[in-house]
Amino acid sequence: MGYQRRVVEDENAGGIFPADEPNVAFCIKAASWLDFSRRRQHALPMSHPAASILLVDDDPDIRELVGALLAREGFTVIPAENGQAMDASLTRGLPDLVILDLMLPGEDGLSICRRLRATSAVPILMLTAKSDETDRVVGLELGADDYLSKPFGPRELLARVRALIRRAGLNRVLQQTKVRRFAFDRFILDLDARIVTFEDQPAGLTSAEFDLLACFVEHPRRVLSRDQILDYTHGRQSDPLDRTVDILVSRLRRKLETLDPESRLITTVRNGGYLMTATVRQVP
């Protein structure tokens, strides 16, 4: 790129910030965060399999800081500076989560997100330094599961990473042996296998779309407000005033109606929220 980034220490704030490029910044909010040994008690339990995270960001300082933080928390971190490096990594296997910067040299994050989503349901956390809501909306529309605006603190990053991994079904400690399958219209949703089929063919939902549909299936014929949907699907990690729910509902509707054009499974209730109209039954 046409500029270089450097990291400076802010004595007043007690932290470290990338300099020279104010619209692309990772913020360590306190110097104590740099001592990763003080976060040992928060690391993932050893009984959990080590989740792999592909970190795609062109800033080497951010890759180093974020990578070190995630590694200290028990994750396996695979760094990549651009889309080409990401593609090379994907040939060796699919990660459990992709953290993807929006502003990349060459192929940008939106284009990469579109490519990833076309071939995979891997959870995607989009990093954006832009304050414009349009970029966040476009990222979610293209298939990102969540976004995080720069500058951000380690606590919020870790919370969102863990939430996405839980939602992707990687927390095997609480995995249940009882099969929970539900039928509605011509769809089958299997909560434990985390798959939705339409006439025995995979519906191709992302992790976030699956969680949203599961929320409706477990609460059929009941109006769910945006706050309730956030509680069920995000554990209150999202701002209740943002458009995440509306965008996900729109994405889910399009996919379901593409498979079954005559279905109107999810309706909007004015000043109320959303309602799943289908009759849902449990199946073996």
JOFENPE-V115409 format. One record per residue. D_LAST is the distance of its C-alpha to the last C-alpha in Angstrom with 2 decimals. Layout:
BEGIN
D_LAST + D_LAST
END
This chain:
BEGIN
55.66 + 59.00 + 59.02 + 58.52 + 56.71 + 58.05 + 56.81 + 59.18 + 59.17 + 59.68 + 61.76 + 61.39 + 57.61 + 57.15 + 54.75 + 54.54 + 54.12 + 54.33 + 57.60 + 59.19 + 56.04 + 55.13 + 52.22 + 50.38 + 50.24 + 48.13 + 49.31 + 49.48 + 50.31 + 52.05 + 53.80 + 51.78 + 48.69 + 50.50 + 50.52 + 46.97 + 47.63 + 47.52 + 43.85 + 42.81 + 41.06 + 38.71 + 37.63 + 34.04 + 33.25 + 33.84 + 30.37 + 28.98 + 29.12 + 32.00 + 30.77 + 32.96 + 34.61 + 36.59 + 39.51 + 41.26 + 44.56 + 48.05 + 49.77 + 50.35 + 51.02 + 47.68 + 45.91 + 47.83 + 47.32 + 43.67 + 42.92 + 44.76 + 42.97 + 39.48 + 40.47 + 41.81 + 38.47 + 36.79 + 35.66 + 36.69 + 38.71 + 39.55 + 42.43 + 43.26 + 46.21 + 45.17 + 42.76 + 44.34 + 43.86 + 40.24 + 39.64 + 41.28 + 39.00 + 35.83 + 36.88 + 36.34 + 32.79 + 30.77 + 31.31 + 28.86 + 30.96 + 33.93 + 36.75 + 38.74 + 42.18 + 42.92 + 46.59 + 46.83 + 49.77 + 49.25 + 45.68 + 44.65 + 41.43 + 40.16 + 40.55 + 38.87 + 35.95 + 35.56 + 35.63 + 33.10 + 30.61 + 31.06 + 29.78 + 27.70 + 25.48 + 27.50 + 28.36 + 31.95 + 34.35 + 37.39 + 40.80 + 43.32 + 46.91 + 47.41 + 47.63 + 46.92 + 43.60 + 43.40 + 42.68 + 39.84 + 38.34 + 38.74 + 37.10 + 34.01 + 33.99 + 34.17 + 31.07 + 32.35 + 29.95 + 32.83 + 36.60 + 39.36 + 42.96 + 45.89 + 47.55 + 44.73 + 44.66 + 42.81 + 40.82 + 39.29 + 38.61 + 36.82 + 34.80 + 33.58 + 32.95 + 30.85 + 28.91 + 28.10 + 27.08 + 24.81 + 23.22 + 22.79 + 20.65 + 23.50 + 23.69 + 21.93 + 23.42 + 20.91 + 17.86 + 14.98 + 13.05 + 9.99 + 7.30 + 7.58 + 6.47 + 8.42 + 9.82 + 13.55 + 16.23 + 15.43 + 13.98 + 10.75 + 11.33 + 9.97 + 12.11 + 12.41 + 13.15 + 15.14 + 14.73 + 14.67 + 14.65 + 16.43 + 16.10 + 14.74 + 17.74 + 18.06 + 19.47 + 21.92 + 21.79 + 23.94 + 22.97 + 24.63 + 23.08 + 19.53 + 20.45 + 21.99 + 19.09 + 16.74 + 19.49 + 19.44 + 15.69 + 15.86 + 19.00 + 18.66 + 21.77 + 23.77 + 26.85 + 26.77 + 30.20 + 31.03 + 31.72 + 28.29 + 26.62 + 28.94 + 28.04 + 24.28 + 24.66 + 28.08 + 28.85 + 32.14 + 33.38 + 34.42 + 37.25 + 35.99 + 38.78 + 37.80 + 35.98 + 33.01 + 30.48 + 32.14 + 32.25 + 28.60 + 27.58 + 29.95 + 28.56 + 24.92 + 26.03 + 27.96 + 25.15 + 22.68 + 25.54 + 26.63 + 23.35 + 23.36 + 26.96 + 26.40 + 23.79 + 25.20 + 22.22 + 24.39 + 27.72 + 30.65 + 31.97 + 35.65 + 36.74 + 33.25 + 30.87 + 27.73 + 25.14 + 21.77 + 22.17 + 18.84 + 16.52 + 13.30 + 10.15 + 6.98 + 3.84 + 0.00
END
